Amino acid sequence: MKKIKTLNYNIILKTEKAGGFTVVVPSLPGCVTYGKNLEEAKAMAADAIKAYVASLVKHNVELARTR
């Protein structure tokens, strides 16, 4: 059985003049997304983080550890 890790990431939500929120994940360079409202922005952030981490795993890139 494969052990699954739970990873937590901080996000930065920036209100956009035209509406909605841009979301940046500081610890994952280039991981940026957008949502029309706060709920959608958070859901999009979770999806972007999952995709980013899946890409790292697929390409055998180790996650940087910070502590």
Contacts in CASP RR format, 6 or more apart in sequence:
PFRMAT RR
TARGET T0000
AUTHOR 0000-0000-0000
METHOD contacts of the structure
MODEL  1
MKKIKTLNYNIILKTEKAGGFTVVVPSLPGCVTYGKNLEEAKAMAADAIK
AYVASLVKHNVELARTR
7 49 0 8 1.000
7 53 0 8 1.000
7 63 0 8 1.000
9 25 0 8 1.000
9 27 0 8 1.000
9 28 0 8 1.000
9 49 0 8 1.000
10 25 0 8 1.000
10 26 0 8 1.000
10 27 0 8 1.000
11 23 0 8 1.000
11 24 0 8 1.000
11 25 0 8 1.000
11 42 0 8 1.000
11 45 0 8 1.000
12 23 0 8 1.000
12 24 0 8 1.000
12 25 0 8 1.000
12 26 0 8 1.000
13 21 0 8 1.000
13 22 0 8 1.000
13 23 0 8 1.000
13 38 0 8 1.000
13 41 0 8 1.000
14 21 0 8 1.000
14 22 0 8 1.000
14 23 0 8 1.000
14 24 0 8 1.000
15 21 0 8 1.000
16 22 0 8 1.000
16 34 0 8 1.000
19 36 0 8 1.000
20 34 0 8 1.000
20 35 0 8 1.000
20 36 0 8 1.000
20 37 0 8 1.000
20 41 0 8 1.000
21 34 0 8 1.000
21 35 0 8 1.000
21 37 0 8 1.000
21 38 0 8 1.000
21 41 0 8 1.000
22 32 0 8 1.000
22 33 0 8 1.000
22 34 0 8 1.000
22 35 0 8 1.000
22 41 0 8 1.000
23 32 0 8 1.000
23 33 0 8 1.000
23 34 0 8 1.000
23 35 0 8 1.000
23 41 0 8 1.000
23 42 0 8 1.000
23 44 0 8 1.000
23 45 0 8 1.000
23 48 0 8 1.000
24 31 0 8 1.000
24 32 0 8 1.000
25 31 0 8 1.000
25 32 0 8 1.000
25 45 0 8 1.000
25 48 0 8 1.000
25 49 0 8 1.000
25 52 0 8 1.000
27 64 0 8 1.000
27 66 0 8 1.000
28 49 0 8 1.000
28 52 0 8 1.000
28 53 0 8 1.000
31 48 0 8 1.000
31 49 0 8 1.000
31 52 0 8 1.000
32 48 0 8 1.000
33 41 0 8 1.000
33 44 0 8 1.000
33 45 0 8 1.000
33 47 0 8 1.000
33 48 0 8 1.000
34 41 0 8 1.000
34 44 0 8 1.000
35 41 0 8 1.000
35 44 0 8 1.000
53 63 0 8 1.000
56 62 0 8 1.000
56 63 0 8 1.000
END
